Amino acid sequence: MKRWAVLTVFLYSLALLLLTLPVVLLALGDWGLKSNHVGLAEAAKIYLHWGYWVWLAVLLAGQALLLLLPINLAERRLPARRPLKILVLVTAFFLANLCFAGLFAILCALFTDHAFHYFDLFALFHAEADRNGQGNDSGAGTLTTMIFTVLCFWLIWALVFFRRLVSDEPSALLKRATRWLLRGSILELLVAVPSHVLVRRREDCCAPMGTFWGIATGLSVMLLCFGPGVFFLFVERCRKLKPRSADADKPAAVDTV
């Protein structure tokens, strides 16, 4: 079962790597309408950015942790409390990222490039900078606020799912988690894509990066929630092949007798 889980994670990583370049070209290359925007060479530079590989590692780790419960279910073992708690925390984490990405995409659509400055807790203590729409030039305040917001959403979603942990069966909890991830990613994309089109039409400078992050997060989580389903397809295929080989050996044994 673990080999099928590794294969599922590998296919997920391959899908992300192959989709990265087309998504960047479509989202930041003005949807292919203008050649003076991000081109193939510029888009390929994303593979050289350390932040891309950090986010990819987070997604792969989340996919691997999300498969701990399906492995136990496929092996027909009674799942321990630990895989259930991990499932809750992983689901809550990615739902928190979807909520944050959707919220920030809306802010970019409303406040253009100033969304990065307004989304800054440090600016609350600097009245003059807040009036001018300028936050911390280093970006530390914006980054801190982003992390704090994700943590708040993570806590809220964890509390919601921990209540389900008591009442739901393991299989029902898994279905609920993947269903919420899929619905959340679709809803987040319905917010991020129109927001991105809007900021691109306005020729904003930094706002497209915020809305692009929303698109990337929505697509990544959407593919993530299909991991357990793909894993069970592999397991079911494996189970169908084993009985056939066993049944094929039985008639041969009878004939020899």
WOMO-V881011 format. One record per backbone hydrogen bond with DSSP energy under -1.0 kcal/mol. CO is the residue of the C=O (numbers start at 1). NH is the residue of the N-H. If there is no record, write none. Layout:
co:nh
CO:NH
CO:NH
This chain:
co:nh
1:5
2:6
3:7
4:8
5:9
6:10
7:11
8:12
9:13
10:14
11:15
12:16
13:17
14:18
15:19
16:20
19:23
20:24
21:25
22:26
23:27
24:28
25:29
26:31
28:38
29:32
30:33
39:43
40:44
43:46
44:47
45:48
46:49
49:53
50:54
51:55
52:56
53:57
54:58
55:59
56:60
57:61
58:62
59:63
60:64
61:65
62:66
65:68
67:71
68:72
69:73
70:74
71:75
72:77
73:76
80:84
81:85
82:86
83:87
84:88
85:89
86:90
87:91
88:92
89:93
90:94
91:95
92:96
93:97
94:98
95:99
96:100
97:101
98:102
99:103
100:104
101:105
102:106
103:107
104:108
105:109
106:110
107:111
108:112
111:114
112:115
113:116
114:118
115:119
118:120
121:124
122:125
123:126
126:130
127:131
128:132
129:134
136:139
139:143
140:144
141:145
142:146
143:147
144:148
145:149
146:150
147:151
148:152
149:153
150:154
151:155
152:156
153:157
154:158
155:159
156:160
157:161
158:162
159:163
161:165
164:168
169:173
170:174
171:175
172:176
173:177
174:178
175:179
176:180
177:181
178:182
179:183
180:184
181:185
182:186
183:187
184:188
185:189
186:190
188:192
189:193
191:195
192:196
193:197
194:198
195:199
196:200
197:201
198:202
199:204
206:209
206:210
207:211
208:212
209:213
210:214
211:215
212:216
213:217
214:218
215:219
216:220
217:221
218:222
219:223
220:224
221:225
224:227
226:230
227:231
228:232
229:233
230:234
231:235
232:236
233:237
234:238
235:239
236:240
237:241
238:242
239:243
241:245
242:246
243:247
244:248
246:250
249:253
250:254
251:255
252:256
253:257
